[in-house]
Amino acid sequence: MDDFIEIVFDWIGENENVLSGMVAIAVLIGLVVTGVRWFTQRSQTASKKRPAVPEIELNEPVLDQKIRYCRTSDGFRIAYAVLGEGTPIVRSLGWYTHLEVEWSSPLGRSFWLRLSRNHQLIRYDGRGMGLSESTTEFSAENRLKDLEAVVDAAGLDQFALLGTSEGSRTALRYVAKHPERVSHLILYGALVKNAEKTDHDQIKLEKMYLSMVEAGWDKESHRKMFADLFLGLSASTEEINYFVEMQRSSASQEVATAYIRSLAEREQGFEVAGQIRVPTLILHPKDDQIVPFQNSLDLAAEIPGARLKPLDGDCHWLLLKSARSEEYINTIEAFLRDD
């Protein structure tokens, strides 16, 4: 624990030029939360350990996910997985994905099984991530090509598109370019902001993330700080361990650094939001520590007829806990039925 505190304060000292206001608070929140968890775990007995989130109970045998490959228009090999039957839902998420790791974890598998109860769910690893072909060349156009290749390879005429975090940017661009292919658009924790607005604290926070990845992507202490920021204050030990493993397996430090750098593009998808004419649902935790809730407020006002569903909590990543994920999934189900 002492070593971890020393690492964090050394890092803050070396990067004080990019730390101020909410940025310093975000770093210290990660430190405090990690320390509290450490002392709590030391005081617990084996019989009082937090139980793992139970896997979904199904009345019929669970089939394994089917992993397939396709090629983009510029020749990259992309891995995608198909699960379940029914109305198709395609997940757009570029970072922190690895189809096999997601499936091998009880937490991840349970979440995706629940989402696929009434749907054919298609997930994919974007170029450079997980099982897809490695690269350090990323751009908005390349991410769009990855999604287009998967949709065409899966033979989908029309589908619901689920964009999570920075995957929302790709989702918005896809709908603007192929409006006839998307029946519903669902965005969660959208890392999409109005380029005309300048949030200096958020800019400094983004620089801090990049610096942390460049300096210590392969260090356990840095991964746990990312976990605290992405998962929020109430994450379980199982969720933290799962997130840390997803970071480790999804991309190397070189790839992760290149990917984050590519997200600094000025055009983030907001510029096409006014063109969206499909039913749109926007979900966002009100206390999200990574992406301000204000981003989704602005986005909902820009997309004609969009519905905004504020969620309690501060988890920017997947809502893995059963009760929270059920609210998330049930809201999506109701949205698809209503429209």
N, C-alpha and C positions, 0 to 999 in steps of 0.2 A: 504493500500500500504506500509506504514512504517513497519507494522508487517511482511509483506512478505519479504522486504529487510533485516530486522533483522534476519529472519529465514535463508535466503540464506547465509548471511555472517557468521552466527554462524556455519552453516554446513561446509562452506569452511574452517573456522578456525579449526574445529574438524577433518577435513580430508585433511589437507594440505600435508600430506605425500604421498597422491596418486594424487595430483593435480600439474601439471606443463605444460608448453607449451600450446598446443592446447586444453588440458583438461580444464585449467582455462578459456581459451577463450570460450569454449563451454558452461561452466556454466554461464559466464558473458553475453554471447549472450542471453541465456534464460532469465536472469534477465532484460536486457535492453529491449528485445522484449516485455516481459510482462509489464514492466513499460510504454513503448510507447503505448501499447494497452489500458492500464488503463486510461492514460491521454486523449487519443483520444476518448475513449468512453464517458468520462466525458464532453468533449467539444461538442459532437454531440447532436443535437436535435432529438426528436423522429421521425421527418419527414425525417431525413437524415440517418437513420440507414441503414446498408448494407443489401440489399435484400438477402433472402435465395436463394440457388441454385435451379432453377426450376426442378421439377421432369420430367422424360421423358414423352413425349406425344406419346401414342400408338393409333393405329387406331382400336384396338379391346380391349375388356375387359382384364384387367390384372388378371391372376389367382394367388391365394396365393401360397407361397412356400409350398412344401410338406416336412415336417420333419419326418424322420424315424430313427429307431435305429438298430444297428447291434452289434455283439460281436467280439472282437479280438480273436486271437488264444490263448491268455493268460487270456481270460475271462472278459475283460473290456467292458462296455457298451458305445458305441460311437454314438453321434447324428450327422445326416447328412441331408442336404436339397437338394431337386431336383427342378430345375427351368428351364422352356423352353424346346424346342425341337430342334433336329439337331445334328450335330457333337458334341460328348461329350467333355467337358473341366472339369477337376478336379482341384480344388484349394487346394494346400498344404500350410498351414500356421498354425503354432501351437499356437502362442501367440496372445493375443488381439482378440479373436474371441468369439462371442456369437450370434448364428444364429437368435434368436428372436430380440435382440437389433439391429443387423445389418438391419433387415427387418423393424423394427418399426420406424427407422429414415428415413425421406425423403431423406437425403443425401446418406445413405447407400443403401436404396432400389433403388433409381434412378441409382446408379452406377452398381449394380448387374443386374438390368433389362436391362441396355444398353449392358452389356457383354453377356447377354443371348438372345439377339435379334435373333441370327442365330444359337444358340447352346443350347444343354442341359447342364446346369451348375450344377455341384455338389460341394457343400461346406460342410465342416464338422468342428466340434469342436473336437480337439484332447483331449485325456484323461486329466482330471484335469481342462479343460476349458469349459466355457459356459454351455451348456446343457448336456455335457458328464459326465461320472462317475468321481467323485473327487479322486485325489491322489496327493501325493507329491513325487512319485517315477518316475523320468523321465530319459530317455536315448535315444540314437540314435536308438537303436534296437526297443524300445517301440514305438517311433514315426513312424517308418517304419511299424510296425504291425498295427497301427491305419489306415494308408493309405491303406494298403493291405486289411483290413477288409471292408473299405468303397467301394473300387473298386469292390470287389467280391460281396458284398451285392447289389450294384447297377446293377450288371449283365453286366458289361462293358467288351467287348472283346478287344477293342482298343480305345484309347482316347488321347487327348492332355492333358499334365500335366503342370499346372501353379504353379511354386514355388515362393513364395514371402518372402523376407527377410530370416529368419532362416529356413523357409519352403523349401528353395532351397536345403538345405542339404538333407532333406528327399527325395525330388524329384530326386536328382542326384543318391542317393542310390537305389531308386526304379527302375530307368531306368537301372542302372548297373545290377540289379538282375532280372528284368523282361523286357528286351529290346523289346520283341515281343508284349508287351501290349501297348506301348507308340508310338503314331504316330508322335507327335511333343513335344518338351520340350521348355517351356518358363520360363525364370527366370527374376525376377524383384528385384533390390536392394539386390542381393544375399549376405547373410551373410556367405560367404564361402571364406576362405583365405588359401593361401599356407603355410602349417605348417613349411616349410623350411625358410620362411621369418619372421623376428621378427620386429614388429613395436611397440616400447616401448611406444609411446604416445597413440596408440590405446589400448594397454594393460591397461594403467592407466585409460583411458576413460571407459573401460569395468568395471574396479574395481569401478569407480565412480558410474556407473549405479546400480551395485549391492548394493553399500552402500546406495544409495538413496532409493532403494526399501526396504531394510532391515529397514531403519530408518523412512520412511514416506510414504509407499504405500497408506495408508488410509488418508493421509493429502492432502487437496485440493491444497496447494501450490506446493507440489512435483508433483502431477499429471499435473499441468499446466506447470511446467518446462519440464516434459517429452513431453508434447504436443508441446511445442516450438521447442524442438530438433527433434522430429519425423516428424512434419508437416512443418517445415521451417518458414521463416520470413514472408511469404505472406498469411498465413492461415487466414480464416475468423473466426469471433466469432462462427458461426454455426459449423464450422469444429472442432474448439477447444473443444466446448462443447460436440460434438459427440465423439471425441477421449477420453476425460476425462470419459465420461459415459462407453465407451468400456473398459477402464482400470478397472473401478470400478466393472463392472458386469462380466468381463471375468474370474477373479480369485481373491482369497483372498491374503492377504500379504504373508501368509505362502506358498501358492502354487506358487505365482509369484517369490518369493525368491528361492524356490527349482528349478523352471524352469530355471531361469537365471543361477544358479549354474551349471545346467546340460549342458549348452551351452559352458562351458569351455573345453570340450573334445578336444583333440589334433586333432583327425580325424574328419574333418568337411564336407567331401564330395569331397573335392578337389582331394583327393587321388584316386578317381574313375573317375574323369573327363576325363582322357585319354581313358577310355573304352567306352564312349558314342558314339553311331553310329546312332542316330536319328537326324533329322533336329532340330537345336537348335537356339533359339533367346534369346539374353540377353539384357535387358533394364536396364538402371541405370541413375539416375539423376547425372549430373556432379558435383553438389555442395552438395551432400548428406552429412548431418551432423552426421549420425549414422554409416554408412558403407562407407568406402572410395571407390571412383570410381575405384581406382587401383585394387580392388578385382575383379571387372568384367573384367578389361583388362587382368589380369592374367588368369582368368577363360576362357575367349574367346580364348586366345592363347593355352590353354590346351585341349579344346574340339575340335576335328577335324571338320572343316567346320562350326563352330559356327558363327552366325552373331551377331555383337554388335551394339546396337542402343543407343547412348548417348542421354539423355533427358535434356532439360533445366530445371533449378530449383534446389531446395534443399529439396524436400519432400521425406522422406524415406518411409512413410506409403502410404496408398492408395491415388491415384490422384483423389480426389473427385470432384474438380472443373470441370465444364462441358467442357471447352475448353481443359484443360490438359488431362482429362480422355478420351475425344474423340480421341486425338492423340494416347494415349496409346492403346485404344481399336481398332482403325483403323489400327495401326501397327500390332497388333496381327491378325486381320482379314486378312490383306494382306499377312502376313507370312503363315497362314494356307491355303490360296488360292494358293499361288505361289508354295507350295510344294505338 
